[in-house]
Amino acid sequence: MDRDRYNRRSMNETFFSSIKRTLGAAVRARSWWLEFREMLLKATVYNLRRSVRYP
């Protein structure tokens, strides 16, 4: 198994888990575009919260 690829997957799983814990797991939008936009906004809010918490 390639260590670099596995490490990236582990980081992604951690990222998505923390987003689900802090911002909720459900996506409320019904169309594909609105779901994508909602997930993009969730990721942005998560990153902003981290940057404010850890300057």
Order of alpha helices (4+ residues) and beta strands (2+ residues): alpha-alpha
